[in-house]
Amino acid sequence: MRRRAFVLLALLLLLPAAARAAGFTVQCPGSVERGSAFFVRVESDAELRNLTVRWLDKEFSPQAYRTARGHAAGMLLGVGLDAPAGHGVLHVFADTAAGRTAQHHKVAVKERAFAEQRLEVDQEYVEPPAKALERHRREKEEVAKVLAEAEPGLFLECPLVRPVPGAVGSEFGLRRFFNGQPRAPHSGVDLRGGEGEPVLAMAAGRVALAADHYFSGRSVYLDHGQGVVSMYFHLSEILVKPGQFVAKGQEVGKVGSTGRVTGPHLHFGLSVLGQRVDPLPLVDRDCVF
Ligand SMILES: [Zn+2]
């Protein structure tokens, strides 16, 4: 009788430990401001096999690594300017001792009031001729392809480098009017810089695209892996070629005034799994990967 009670007690004590070993924990914020990136961390005592994350209809497989206490994976996600209102659900799947296990976390999208900005540019950038519109359509498709690709062998390393030292000229998310006409909100941040000033890669990555586009002018897109792509627009000169790997802080081009601009500056953009977010809060800051 006493022995049976002891076995039962031992089983009860062991159960929570077993449940812990079979599962994993997910750290993510309960709410995120529109236009912001956020960190997610998955931890487990056991190996995280076939880890998959789904966020705002995009799915990817972060690389898990060994830690002092077990196994973990970290990733950057984002809530773009046109993400659906309300909340998103972060789905995390992994194979554990208990089989395929899933966790679902609600992340509320906090609305944010963005200021208005009125700019005067050449009329051809407000009402482009038919030929330019056709060109822009092709370039948009090219960019969409780049933003959808995620280099699996790369891993974003923090802190990120500020591409130019200049102050912010135009903030991220501004509601824009060009020559009085409403256009898409500002999907990056404009940093002040003189014509010809070096533009540095915010992190190591692969050049996904280096092209001269109608609106963004001479542009470089760097793929940093795990769905993270940084963008550098309006360059006077491009110093890298598609497919080339660049180091963190490497010069990729020079500040210029190509495309739809009012003067020389760097437009610095960041896309995380297709969500355009403000890159500046991540610069010179440690990540929690
Ligand atoms: Zn800009």
Boltz pocket constraint, residues with backbone or C-beta under 6 A from the ligand:
constraints:
  - pocket:
      binder: B
      contacts: [[A, 170], [A, 186], [A, 188], [A, 189], [A, 190], [A, 266], [A, 267], [A, 268]]
      max_distance: 6.0
